[in-house]
């Protein structure tokens, strides 16, 4: 069998299985098809990035979650544990364990609020900032190689679209202090 025939049959089978995977409640309209295609594309992209992150980040003495936590600590400038938990979409006890591990490794420290000692803030140490910057530089270098063949307009439009999708997903699917929730249907 010719290679072209094999590829055509594979595409046909893939196309059939795509349509079969649409939820029955979804109308097979253009929006439904676009949503299904977006879901598949994002799922594949996220899967690849999760493996990449696990490989690149975990070689640096931190887990992917610890790295995301360091990033949040740098962005948020000494958040309370609850604010950090909300940002990470984790509960407070899980966030506390992640912070404990960063503190043990010397990448973060807990600081009591001067006015109300019950409030504990978390901040990255210089060592934590340096580690995060090293990891981020490595990941950005990979991104540069990934998008180097794209026209500048395509690169910029893609970045804007992904940022917009991230904001929309966060607003629609995620609640304060909880993991992403199932959206309620509007009547």
C-alpha positions as CSV (number, residue, x, y, z in Angstrom):
1,X,0.0,0.0,0.0
2,X,1.3,3.4,-0.9
3,X,2.3,5.8,1.9
4,X,-0.2,8.4,0.7
5,X,-3.0,5.8,1.0
6,X,-2.0,5.0,4.6
7,X,-1.9,8.7,5.5
8,X,-5.3,9.3,3.9
9,X,-6.9,6.4,5.7
10,X,-5.3,7.5,9.0
11,X,-6.7,11.1,8.5
12,X,-10.1,9.7,7.6
13,X,-10.1,7.4,10.7
14,X,-8.9,10.3,12.9
15,X,-11.6,12.6,11.5
16,X,-14.3,10.0,12.2
17,X,-13.1,9.4,15.7
18,X,-13.0,13.2,16.3
19,X,-16.7,13.5,15.4
20,X,-17.5,10.5,17.4
21,X,-15.9,12.0,20.5
22,X,-18.2,15.1,20.4
23,X,-20.6,15.0,23.4
24,X,-24.1,14.0,22.3
25,X,-25.5,17.1,23.9
26,X,-23.3,19.2,21.5
27,X,-24.8,20.2,18.3
28,X,-22.5,19.4,15.4
29,X,-22.5,23.0,14.4
30,X,-19.5,25.1,13.5
31,X,-19.1,26.4,17.1
32,X,-19.2,22.8,18.4
33,X,-16.6,21.6,15.8
34,X,-14.4,24.6,16.5
35,X,-14.6,24.0,20.3
36,X,-13.7,20.3,19.8
37,X,-10.8,21.2,17.6
38,X,-9.6,23.8,20.1
39,X,-9.9,21.2,22.9
40,X,-7.8,18.7,21.0
41,X,-5.2,21.3,20.0
42,X,-4.9,22.7,23.5
43,X,-4.8,19.2,25.1
44,X,-2.0,18.2,22.8
45,X,-0.1,21.4,23.4
46,X,-0.5,21.1,27.2
47,X,0.5,17.4,27.2
48,X,3.7,18.3,25.3
49,X,4.5,21.2,27.6
50,X,3.8,19.1,30.7
51,X,6.4,16.6,29.6
52,X,8.8,19.3,28.6
53,X,8.3,21.1,32.0
54,X,8.8,17.9,33.9
55,X,12.0,17.2,32.1
56,X,13.5,20.7,32.1
57,X,12.3,22.0,35.5
58,X,12.7,18.9,37.6
59,X,16.4,18.8,36.7
60,X,16.8,22.0,38.7
61,X,16.0,20.6,42.2
62,X,12.3,21.7,42.1
63,X,9.1,20.1,40.9
64,X,6.9,21.8,38.3
65,X,4.5,22.9,41.1
66,X,7.3,24.4,43.1
67,X,8.5,26.2,40.0
68,X,5.0,27.7,39.4
69,X,4.9,28.6,43.1
70,X,8.2,30.5,42.8
71,X,6.9,32.3,39.8
72,X,3.8,33.3,41.7
73,X,5.9,34.5,44.7
74,X,8.0,36.7,42.4
75,X,5.0,38.1,40.6
76,X,2.8,38.7,43.7
77,X,5.5,40.2,45.9
78,X,5.2,38.4,49.3
79,X,1.6,37.2,49.2
80,X,-0.2,35.7,52.2
81,X,-0.5,32.0,52.1
82,X,-4.2,32.2,51.3
83,X,-3.6,34.6,48.4
84,X,-0.9,32.3,47.1
85,X,-3.3,29.3,47.4
86,X,-5.9,31.2,45.4
87,X,-3.4,32.1,42.7
88,X,-2.2,28.4,42.5
89,X,-5.8,27.0,42.5
90,X,-4.8,24.8,45.5
91,X,-6.2,24.6,49.0
92,X,-4.3,26.3,51.7
93,X,-2.9,23.1,53.3
94,X,-1.5,21.9,49.9
95,X,0.0,25.3,49.3
96,X,1.5,25.3,52.7
97,X,3.3,21.9,52.0
98,X,4.6,23.3,48.7
99,X,5.9,26.4,50.5
100,X,7.4,24.2,53.3
101,X,9.4,22.3,50.7
102,X,10.7,25.6,49.1
103,X,11.6,26.9,52.5
104,X,13.6,23.7,53.3
105,X,15.5,24.0,50.0
106,X,16.3,27.7,50.8
107,X,14.2,29.1,47.9
108,X,11.5,30.8,49.9
109,X,10.9,32.1,53.4
110,X,7.9,32.9,55.6
111,X,7.6,36.3,57.0
112,X,5.2,37.3,59.8
113,X,3.1,40.4,59.1
114,X,4.4,43.2,61.4
115,X,0.9,44.5,62.3
116,X,-0.8,41.1,62.7
117,X,1.6,38.3,63.5
118,X,-1.1,35.7,62.6
119,X,-0.8,36.6,58.9
120,X,2.2,34.9,57.3
121,X,3.5,36.1,54.0
122,X,5.8,34.1,51.7
123,X,8.6,35.6,49.7
124,X,11.3,34.1,47.5
125,X,14.9,34.2,48.6
126,X,17.6,35.5,46.4
127,X,18.5,31.9,45.7
128,X,14.9,31.2,44.7
129,X,14.8,34.1,42.4
130,X,18.1,33.1,40.8
131,X,16.8,29.5,40.3
132,X,13.6,30.7,38.8
133,X,15.4,33.0,36.4
134,X,17.7,30.2,35.3
135,X,14.7,27.9,34.6
136,X,12.8,30.7,32.8
137,X,15.7,31.6,30.6
138,X,16.0,28.0,29.5
139,X,12.3,27.8,28.8
140,X,12.3,31.1,26.9
141,X,15.3,29.9,24.8
142,X,13.2,26.9,23.8
143,X,10.3,29.1,22.9
144,X,12.6,31.2,20.7
145,X,13.6,28.1,18.8
146,X,10.0,27.0,18.5
147,X,8.7,30.3,17.0
148,X,11.7,31.4,15.1
149,X,10.3,30.4,11.7
150,X,7.0,32.3,12.3
151,X,6.5,35.8,11.0
152,X,6.5,38.5,13.7
153,X,2.8,39.2,13.2
154,X,1.9,35.5,13.6
155,X,4.1,35.3,16.8
156,X,2.5,38.4,18.3
157,X,-1.1,37.4,17.3
158,X,-0.6,33.9,18.7
159,X,0.7,35.3,22.0
160,X,-2.3,37.7,22.3
161,X,-4.7,34.8,21.5
162,X,-3.2,32.4,24.0
163,X,-3.2,35.2,26.7
164,X,-6.8,36.0,25.9
165,X,-7.8,32.3,26.1
166,X,-6.0,32.0,29.5
167,X,-7.9,35.0,30.9
168,X,-11.2,33.8,29.6
169,X,-10.7,30.3,31.0
170,X,-9.6,31.6,34.4
171,X,-12.7,33.9,34.6
172,X,-15.1,31.3,33.3
173,X,-13.9,28.0,34.9
174,X,-12.1,28.9,38.1
175,X,-13.3,30.1,41.4
176,X,-11.4,31.8,44.3
177,X,-9.8,29.2,46.5
178,X,-10.9,26.2,44.6
179,X,-9.8,24.1,41.7
180,X,-11.5,24.7,38.4
181,X,-15.2,24.2,38.8
182,X,-17.8,23.0,36.3
183,X,-19.4,26.0,34.8
184,X,-23.1,26.4,35.4
185,X,-25.3,26.5,32.3
186,X,-27.0,29.9,31.6
187,X,-30.7,29.8,31.0
